[in-house]
Amino acid sequence: MSEPPIYARPEPSAQAKRVPPSAYVLLATNAIPLIGVVLHNWTVFQVLLLYWSENVVVGGFNVLRMLAAQPKSEITWAGKLFLIPFFIVHYGMFTFVHGMFVVGLFGGVTRLGGFSYQTLLSAVSGTGLTVPVAALVASHGFSFFHNYLAGGEYQRVLLPQLMFQPYGRIVVLHVTVLLGAFLVKGLGSPVAAIVLLVGLKTAIDLGAHLKERIKLGVRNPGPGSDVGSTIFSPRDP
């Protein structure tokens, strides 16, 4: 009987096929803006600013994920010396521009103090989002410790995956949300429209989260296939 190929396609484990507890935490956290809109009259700006804040949280935990990835691989550590500082600078600039875009179009950048990081921090605290942002930190922190560390995802993920993954989230999720926000604002920001916007974001967010769990929750394909032996993995033909 012939040996399986070294780089055989991994199959999702039974654990990966189950809905992870972090998915329920994600749903609970995404209910916060829904409660804010229905019970506390949140505006489109507050909802978008909270979603922008989540991008910052995602970036922070992504740095931790990059640090923890493939800890036994020397070549991966060498890659981290370049990729982690590069990600911090590039993603930091990316989120800053995105944040000022949200504040400028929906919050009034001149009223809040101009184009600066302080403007963004003042906008978050001034709109009463400190506690919701803390909840986002707790939600992503739970996923980091439960899925990434305890679930062993850090042993299977590759640095390039981690490097580009947050950008894909922003492009898919926030382009959709921003387009929806313009529509909601054009309609006069009715509560029902904002609720639909929150529901759309939650559905996209949950789908991406479950897809990532399936992608990283795989069995080791076999001897000689340790992804920690290289920063990059061979692609499927």
WOZI-V558993 format. One record per residue. SS is DSSP state (H for helix, E for strand, C for the rest). PHI is phi in whole degrees, -180 to 180 (999 if undefined). PSI is psi in radians with two decimals (NA if undefined). Layout:
SS;PHI;PSI
SS;PHI;PSI
This chain:
C;999;2.21
C;-74;2.65
C;-74;2.56
C;-67;2.65
C;-61;2.62
C;-58;-0.73
C;-107;0.86
C;-64;2.59
C;-65;2.14
C;-70;2.56
C;-105;2.47
E;-60;2.39
C;-75;2.89
H;-62;-0.62
H;-65;-0.67
H;-67;-0.46
H;-80;-0.30
C;-82;2.68
C;-72;2.09
C;-75;2.67
H;-57;-0.53
H;-63;-0.43
H;-67;-0.67
H;-71;-0.63
H;-64;-0.71
H;-61;-0.78
H;-64;-0.71
H;-64;-0.71
H;-69;-0.67
H;-70;-0.24
H;-77;-0.27
H;-60;-0.90
H;-64;-0.51
H;-64;-0.77
H;-65;-0.70
H;-61;-0.71
H;-70;-0.81
H;-76;-0.73
H;-101;-0.42
H;-123;0.23
C;57;0.75
C;-62;2.56
C;-93;2.99
H;-59;-0.66
H;-62;-0.76
H;-63;-0.71
H;-65;-0.82
H;-65;-0.65
H;-67;-0.63
H;-66;-0.72
H;-67;-0.61
H;-66;-0.73
H;-59;-0.60
H;-64;-0.58
H;-60;-0.69
H;-65;-0.75
H;-62;-0.77
H;-59;-0.75
H;-63;-0.72
H;-62;-0.80
H;-71;-0.46
H;-67;-0.60
H;-63;-0.74
H;-64;-0.66
H;-66;-0.71
H;-65;-0.70
H;-63;-0.66
H;-86;-0.23
C;-67;2.37
C;44;1.06
C;-65;-0.34
C;-93;-0.02
C;-98;2.04
H;-66;-0.69
H;-69;-0.53
H;-68;-0.68
H;-63;-0.65
H;-64;-0.71
H;-65;-0.59
H;-63;-0.58
H;-59;-0.52
H;-97;-0.82
H;-70;-0.64
H;-67;-0.88
H;-61;-0.67
H;-62;-0.76
H;-63;-0.76
H;-59;-0.81
H;-69;-0.86
H;-69;-0.81
H;-68;-0.60
H;-62;-0.77
H;-66;-0.70
H;-62;-0.82
H;-71;-0.55
H;-63;-0.84
H;-63;-0.74
H;-62;-0.75
H;-64;-0.75
H;-67;-0.55
H;-63;-0.79
H;-65;-0.82
H;-65;-0.74
H;-66;-0.68
H;-85;-0.54
H;-118;-0.28
C;-118;-0.25
C;85;1.45
H;-63;-0.63
H;-68;-0.64
H;-68;-0.54
H;-90;-0.11
C;120;0.23
C;94;-3.06
C;-89;1.75
C;-163;2.84
H;-63;-0.59
H;-62;-0.60
H;-61;-0.76
H;-66;-0.75
H;-64;-0.71
H;-66;-0.64
H;-65;-0.73
H;-65;-0.86
H;-71;-0.63
H;-72;-0.34
C;-100;0.18
C;73;0.56
C;-102;0.12
H;-61;-0.83
H;-67;-0.80
H;-58;-0.67
H;-65;-0.68
H;-62;-0.64
H;-65;-0.65
H;-63;-0.71
H;-61;-0.75
H;-64;-0.71
H;-65;-0.86
H;-70;-0.52
H;-66;-0.70
H;-62;-0.79
H;-63;-0.68
H;-62;-0.84
H;-77;-0.69
H;-78;-0.84
H;-88;-0.87
H;-75;-0.84
H;-86;-1.08
C;-66;-0.58
C;-82;-0.09
C;78;0.24
H;-64;-0.51
H;-63;-0.36
H;-84;-0.27
C;-111;-0.35
C;-79;2.68
C;-112;2.60
H;-56;-0.77
H;-60;-0.59
H;-60;-0.84
H;-68;-0.60
H;-63;-0.75
H;-102;-0.23
H;-58;-0.79
H;-62;-0.55
H;-66;-0.71
H;-62;-0.66
H;-62;-0.78
H;-65;-0.80
H;-63;-0.89
H;-69;-0.84
H;-75;-0.88
H;-82;-0.45
H;-64;-0.75
H;-63;-0.81
H;-66;-0.74
H;-64;-0.73
H;-62;-0.72
H;-65;-0.63
H;-66;-0.70
H;-61;-0.70
H;-65;-0.77
H;-62;-0.77
H;-64;-0.66
H;-66;-0.46
C;-86;0.00
C;92;0.28
C;57;0.88
C;-66;2.59
H;-58;-0.75
H;-60;-0.68
H;-68;-0.70
H;-67;-0.66
H;-62;-0.74
H;-63;-0.66
H;-63;-0.76
H;-64;-0.73
H;-64;-0.68
H;-63;-0.80
H;-62;-0.75
H;-63;-0.74
H;-63;-0.77
H;-65;-0.75
H;-62;-0.80
H;-65;-0.74
H;-61;-0.74
H;-66;-0.67
H;-65;-0.80
H;-67;-0.66
H;-63;-0.71
H;-66;-0.69
H;-63;-0.71
H;-67;-0.72
H;-65;-0.67
H;-95;-0.25
C;-91;1.11
E;-119;2.75
C;-75;2.66
C;-65;2.16
C;-61;-0.32
C;139;3.13
C;-58;2.46
C;84;0.02
C;-111;0.37
C;-63;1.96
H;-68;-0.25
H;-73;-0.18
H;-77;-0.17
C;-153;2.70
C;-73;-0.59
C;-111;2.66
C;-114;2.67
C;-67;2.51
C;-87;2.74
C;-70;2.52
C;-66;NA
